[in-house]
Amino acid sequence: MGECTVDVDPGVCKLKTTVKAVLTDDGSVLISGESDCPNVTKLIEALGPLSPWNEVALPLCETTVYKTANTCIPHAACPVPCAMMKALEVASELAIKHDVCLRIH
């Protein structure tokens, strides 16, 4: 089974998150994790099994991850949904492990 863990340091809010994605035997991906943010915790709890091929084939705002994030996270620039999508891709072997970085200058 594939799995991927992503640590998210979101910046000024300082509410760190760890996202874990695990590929199950039936080909779905389960997202779990821990967060200092109550809104992200709600998002993690709200997500059920995800179909990796469906998620990566949809436009950004039509994915289950982003649609669910829209109901849980009030801050549009929150990097956690992106981290979830990256973890899902890696766990399902639709992408290779490689760090992603945002540098604010």
C-alpha positions, 0 to 999 in steps of 0.5 A: 500500500502507498502512503504519504505524510505531509507536514504543513507549516501554514505561516502566520497563523502557526496552526501546524498540520500533519496530513497522512494519505494511505492507499487502501486495498480497494484503490481508494485513499484515506486522509487522516492527520492532526492539526492545531486548527479546529477548522482543518480538524473538521475537514479531516473528519469530514473526508471519507474514502477518496477516488484518486483518479476522480480527484485528480481528473476534476477541476480544482474547485470540484474535487471532494477535498476542495468542496469539503474544505469550502464548508470547513475552512474560512481562509481561502489561502489555507495551504492544507487542501493543497497538501491533501491533494499532493498527499493523495497523488503520492499515496496513489502513485499518481505523482512522485514524492517531491517537496513543494515550497511557497516563499513569501518575499 
